[in-house]
Amino acid sequence: MLLIVASLWSIASSAQELSPRAYWPTPNGLNVLVFGYQNSFGDVLTDPTLPVTGVESDLNYLQINYQRTFSWFSRTATVQLSTPYSWGTTEGLLEGEYRCRQTSGLGDSRIRLAINLLGAPSMDPAEFRKLLADPKTIVGASLLLQIPTGEYQADKLINIGTNRWAVKPAIGVIWPMVTSLLFEFELGAWFYGNNDEFLGQTRSQDPVLSAEAHLVKVTQSGLWVSLDANFYRGGQTTVGENINDNLQRNSRMGGTLFFPWKHKHGLRASYSRGVVTSSGGDFGNISLSYTYAW
């Protein structure tokens, strides 16, 4: 059953994430708990559109995710809850002046609801095993809500939390090229609320269109590996009356390995790096996670 649960851990920065297996279904009633650690290093900020240049960060995240699969209109559906804790150091230049900020605390929480629209009706374990032996094309839709629960100080430029709501509707497709080789694609868009406490002003941000693709190789033992890539564009910000020159046109590539054992446990490791970085995004990311399913 752990063939499908490694999508539960993804990079903390909204549009920059890479999440293979995000639409692969699970049997009805399955619960999944994930404990993850992530390290991001280089030109990385919680909000990549902040007006800081020459950024060098070393940020760490611990995250707990819970997911449950249920039947919704006789289709496979999942709800996922996640809460991160972050600590680290960021250095950079603000209007030519050197700044250094150390942060620690809770980050913004997330709730994700997904439903498979085609190819994955609600299944018991026996029906799920049939799908594994003969995978079908799957089409799914999801809605991801980011809640401003993270630590935020209105007089600080760099924070862990973003002090705003954000939502990402998306649609995903899984196409089985052969039984053990899957191509996955997602197209979505982030929409952001305003931050009304940004250094005494209101800060707004344009939507970010994001696309990601994954080529996934699955073995009979349940181990799988994927090549991951994404592209995202948009996100230009306005502070007060000033429109900032920070349009994002970035892309990342990486890989993921997932190893299950004893049916209920699994380990996942992934690495990614920015390859096109017009506004921030030139950073590396390593993540490790442990998964338990019941």
GUBADO-998281 format. One record per residue (C-alpha): residue number from 1; residue in three letters; x, y, z. Coordinates in steps of 0.1 Angstrom, whole numbers, always signed. Example, Ala and Ser with C-alpha at 12.3 -4.5 7.8 and 13.67 -1.06 7.14 Angstrom:
// residues 2
k r x y z
1 ALA +123 -45 +78
2 SER +137 -11 +71
//
This chain:
// residues 294
k r x y z
1 MET +0 +0 +0
2 LEU +30 +23 +4
3 LEU +35 +26 -33
4 ILE +15 +59 -33
5 VAL +22 +79 -1
6 ALA +55 +96 -8
7 SER +38 +127 -22
8 LEU +30 +138 +13
9 TRP +63 +156 +19
10 SER +71 +185 -3
11 ILE +92 +216 -3
12 ALA +80 +243 +19
13 SER +81 +273 -5
14 SER +48 +274 -23
15 ALA +53 +274 -61
16 GLN +87 +257 -59
17 GLU +76 +223 -47
18 LEU +80 +190 -65
19 SER +55 +163 -54
20 PRO +56 +130 -73
21 ARG +26 +106 -68
22 ALA +3 +134 -57
23 TYR -27 +119 -75
24 TRP -20 +81 -72
25 PRO -50 +66 -53
26 THR -50 +45 -21
27 PRO -76 +21 -7
28 ASN -106 +35 +11
29 GLY -100 +41 +48
30 LEU -62 +42 +46
31 ASN -44 +65 +71
32 VAL -9 +77 +65
33 LEU +14 +96 +89
34 VAL +46 +112 +77
35 PHE +75 +126 +97
36 GLY +99 +146 +75
37 TYR +131 +166 +76
38 GLN +142 +191 +49
39 ASN +173 +213 +44
40 SER +173 +241 +19
41 PHE +205 +260 +12
42 GLY +214 +289 -11
43 ASP +193 +317 -25
44 VAL +161 +306 -7
45 LEU +135 +326 +13
46 THR +101 +316 +27
47 ASP +88 +342 +2
48 PRO +111 +343 -28
49 THR +98 +377 -39
50 LEU +112 +397 -10
51 PRO +135 +425 -20
52 VAL +167 +409 -6
53 THR +197 +403 -30
54 GLY +228 +381 -26
55 VAL +208 +357 -4
56 GLU +226 +328 +13
57 SER +204 +308 +36
58 ASP +206 +275 +55
59 LEU +170 +266 +65
60 ASN +158 +234 +82
61 TYR +123 +221 +84
62 LEU +106 +194 +105
63 GLN +71 +185 +93
64 ILE +43 +162 +103
65 ASN +17 +152 +77
66 TYR -15 +132 +81
67 GLN -36 +119 +52
68 ARG -68 +98 +51
69 THR -84 +83 +21
70 PHE -122 +82 +18
71 SER -150 +77 -7
72 TRP -166 +108 -22
73 PHE -193 +103 -47
74 SER -179 +68 -51
75 ARG -145 +82 -62
76 THR -112 +80 -44
77 ALA -106 +111 -23
78 THR -80 +122 +2
79 VAL -76 +149 +28
80 GLN -42 +159 +40
81 LEU -31 +181 +69
82 SER +5 +193 +74
83 THR +23 +215 +99
84 PRO +60 +225 +97
85 TYR +86 +238 +122
86 SER +115 +258 +108
87 TRP +148 +271 +120
88 GLY +178 +286 +102
89 THR +199 +316 +91
90 THR +195 +340 +62
91 GLU +220 +365 +50
92 GLY +216 +391 +22
93 LEU +216 +427 +11
94 LEU +187 +451 +15
95 GLU +192 +482 -5
96 GLY +230 +475 -4
97 GLU +231 +470 +34
98 TYR +241 +437 +48
99 ARG +214 +419 +69
100 CYS +214 +386 +88
101 ARG +184 +371 +104
102 GLN +180 +339 +125
103 THR +145 +324 +127
104 SER +128 +296 +145
105 GLY +92 +286 +150
106 LEU +61 +272 +134
107 GLY +54 +277 +97
108 ASP +22 +281 +78
109 SER -1 +250 +80
110 ARG -17 +234 +50
111 ILE -49 +215 +41
112 ARG -52 +196 +8
113 LEU -83 +180 -6
114 ALA -80 +158 -37
115 ILE -104 +136 -57
116 ASN -97 +113 -86
117 LEU -122 +121 -114
118 LEU -112 +93 -138
119 GLY -96 +59 -135
120 ALA -98 +55 -97
121 PRO -132 +47 -82
122 SER -133 +42 -44
123 MET -114 +8 -38
124 ASP -109 -18 -12
125 PRO -74 -34 -9
126 ALA -82 -62 -34
127 GLU -94 -37 -60
128 PHE -63 -16 -53
129 ARG -40 -45 -60
130 LYS -57 -50 -94
131 LEU -50 -14 -102
132 LEU -14 -19 -93
133 ALA -11 -49 -117
134 ASP -29 -31 -145
135 PRO -27 +7 -140
136 LYS -51 +30 -158
137 THR -50 +66 -169
138 ILE -60 +87 -139
139 VAL -72 +123 -138
140 GLY -75 +141 -105
141 ALA -83 +175 -91
142 SER -71 +191 -59
143 LEU -74 +222 -37
144 LEU -46 +232 -14
145 LEU -51 +258 +13
146 GLN -22 +275 +31
147 ILE -32 +290 +64
148 PRO -12 +319 +81
149 THR -3 +300 +113
150 GLY +34 +307 +110
151 GLU +56 +329 +132
152 TYR +54 +365 +119
153 GLN +68 +398 +131
154 ALA +53 +428 +113
155 ASP +85 +449 +118
156 LYS +108 +422 +102
157 LEU +113 +417 +65
158 ILE +123 +380 +67
159 ASN +98 +357 +86
160 ILE +89 +321 +88
161 GLY +52 +327 +82
162 THR +37 +348 +54
163 ASN +8 +364 +73
164 ARG -16 +358 +44
165 TRP -39 +331 +31
166 ALA -31 +313 -1
167 VAL -49 +287 -22
168 LYS -39 +265 -51
169 PRO -65 +247 -73
170 ALA -49 +221 -96
171 ILE -56 +192 -120
172 GLY -33 +162 -124
173 VAL -29 +134 -149
174 ILE -12 +100 -145
175 TRP -5 +82 -177
176 PRO +9 +46 -175
177 MET +34 +43 -204
178 VAL +38 +7 -195
179 THR +29 -12 -163
180 SER +60 -1 -144
181 LEU +66 +33 -160
182 LEU +43 +62 -153
183 PHE +42 +98 -165
184 GLU +26 +123 -142
185 PHE +17 +159 -149
186 GLU +1 +187 -128
187 LEU -11 +222 -138
188 GLY -22 +246 -111
189 ALA -21 +282 -99
190 TRP -14 +299 -66
191 PHE -37 +328 -55
192 TYR -26 +349 -26
193 GLY -44 +371 -1
194 ASN -29 +405 +10
195 ASN -4 +409 +38
196 ASP -17 +440 +56
197 GLU +12 +441 +80
198 PHE +42 +443 +57
199 LEU +65 +469 +74
200 GLY +36 +492 +79
201 GLN +21 +488 +44
202 THR -1 +464 +24
203 ARG +16 +439 +2
204 SER -2 +421 -26
205 GLN +10 +394 -50
206 ASP -1 +383 -85
207 PRO -10 +346 -90
208 VAL +17 +321 -99
209 LEU +10 +296 -126
210 SER +28 +263 -119
211 ALA +34 +231 -138
212 GLU +53 +200 -128
213 ALA +61 +166 -144
214 HIS +74 +133 -131
215 LEU +86 +102 -148
216 VAL +81 +74 -122
217 LYS +96 +39 -124
218 VAL +79 +13 -101
219 THR +93 -21 -91
220 GLN +74 -52 -80
221 SER +88 -48 -45
222 GLY +71 -14 -42
223 LEU +103 +6 -45
224 TRP +101 +35 -69
225 VAL +122 +63 -83
226 SER +112 +94 -101
227 LEU +127 +122 -122
228 ASP +110 +155 -113
229 ALA +108 +189 -129
230 ASN +87 +220 -127
231 PHE +82 +255 -141
232 TYR +64 +284 -125
233 ARG +57 +320 -137
234 GLY +41 +350 -121
235 GLY +40 +363 -85
236 GLN +50 +400 -91
237 THR +43 +420 -59
238 THR +30 +454 -51
239 VAL +38 +472 -18
240 GLY +16 +503 -13
241 GLU +16 +520 -47
242 ASN +50 +505 -58
243 ILE +51 +476 -83
244 ASN +82 +455 -77
245 ASP +104 +441 -105
246 ASN +103 +405 -92
247 LEU +83 +385 -117
248 GLN +93 +348 -113
249 ARG +101 +326 -143
250 ASN +118 +297 -126
251 SER +123 +260 -129
252 ARG +136 +232 -108
253 MET +147 +196 -114
254 GLY +155 +167 -91
255 GLY +149 +131 -82
256 THR +130 +111 -56
257 LEU +135 +75 -42
258 PHE +110 +57 -21
259 PHE +117 +24 -3
260 PRO +88 +5 +15
261 TRP +92 -23 +40
262 LYS +69 -46 +60
263 HIS +38 -32 +41
264 LYS +32 -3 +66
265 HIS +66 +15 +67
266 GLY +85 +35 +41
267 LEU +115 +58 +37
268 ARG +118 +86 +11
269 ALA +148 +107 +0
270 SER +148 +135 -26
271 TYR +170 +162 -40
272 SER +163 +191 -63
273 ARG +181 +222 -76
274 GLY +171 +254 -94
275 VAL +179 +253 -131
276 VAL +162 +285 -143
277 THR +162 +313 -117
278 SER +151 +347 -129
279 SER +140 +358 -94
280 GLY +153 +338 -65
281 GLY +151 +300 -66
282 ASP +188 +293 -70
283 PHE +190 +268 -42
284 GLY +194 +232 -33
285 ASN +170 +211 -14
286 ILE +174 +177 +4
287 SER +146 +160 +22
288 LEU +142 +127 +41
289 SER +110 +113 +55
290 TYR +95 +83 +73
291 THR +60 +70 +65
292 TYR +37 +48 +85
293 ALA +4 +36 +71
294 TRP -25 +17 +87
//
